[in-house]
Structures are given as C-alpha cells and as structure tokens.
Amino acid sequence: MSTFADQPIPKNLRQQMVERVSTMDEPSLLRLHELNLLAEKIRLRQEMSDQADAENAAGTWDNLTEVIRAYRMRHRAA
C-alpha cells in the first residue's frame, strides 16, 4: 500500500497547490479548508504536548498540588 509520503514532492509544490486551489469548486474548497483546520489543530496539539513534556522534564509542575491548594486558600469564597 502506498502513502502520500512515498510520493515524490515536486519542486514547484507551492505553485501547483495555488493553481489547484484557484480552480477548485466550492465544495472542494470548503473540504480543503476543513482539512487545513484539522491539520493546524493536530500541529498545535503536538506543539502544546511538546511544551508540556519540556515543562514537566524541567520540574515546572512538581509542586502543582501545593500551588493549587495555596491558590484555593487565597481565593476562598467569602
């Protein structure tokens, strides 16, 4: 089974993509937009996960329970 990653990437990929998008019908363009949003969401989730892993490795959240407890004590409802 072949995947998209197995296909050669053309040197003028940006130009080809712009040409394809400029000639798409509306339903295809909307679908492409949805796929683009999904790809961006996946990228952002990975970026956030990487940041969280780095913060965790640095010990940033080692005392999270104590921080939450102190915050709640300072902000108790009157």
N, C-alpha and C positions, 0 to 999 in steps of 0.2 A: 504494500500500500504506500502510495506516495503522499507526501505532505507538502504544504506550501513552502516550508523551509528548504525542501530538497530542490526547488526550482531555482534556476539562476536569476539573479537580480539584475535587471537591465541598468545600464549606466545612466540612462535618462529616465529613471523611475519617476521622479517628481513631475517631469513634463508629461509622461504617459498618464499619470494619475490625474493631473489637472485636465488633460484632454478628455479622459473618461468621465470625470465628474461634470465637466461642462456640457456633455452630451447626454447625460442620464435623464430618464423620465422622472417625474416627481416621486412616484412610489419607491423607485430605486434609490433616489437621493435621500428620501426620508429614512429608508432602511440603512443606508450608509451612515447617516447621521447617528442613528441609534447604535450602530456598531462602534462608531468612533467614541460615543459617550461611554459605552461599556469598556472599551479598551482603556480609556482615561481613568475610569473607576478602578479597574484592575491595577493600573500603574500606580495610582495614588494609594491604594490599599497596600501594595508591596512597599512603597516608599515609607508609609507610616509604620508598617511592620518592621522594616529595617531600622528605622529610628528608635522604635520601642526596644528592639533587641540590643541596640547600641547603648541606650539609656540603662537598660537592665544590666548589661555587662559592666557598665561603669558604676553600678551601685546606686543610681539615682533614686530608685524606688525601694531600697532596702527597708526603710522605716516608714513605709506608706501607711501602715495601720496606725502608728503613733501620730502621724501627720493628720489623718482623718479624725482621729479621736480628739486631738487638740483643736482642730477647726470646729468640730461639733460643740465642744465645750465653750468656745468663744462665741458661737453664734446660736446658742440655745434660744428658743422662742420665749419671750417674756410672758 
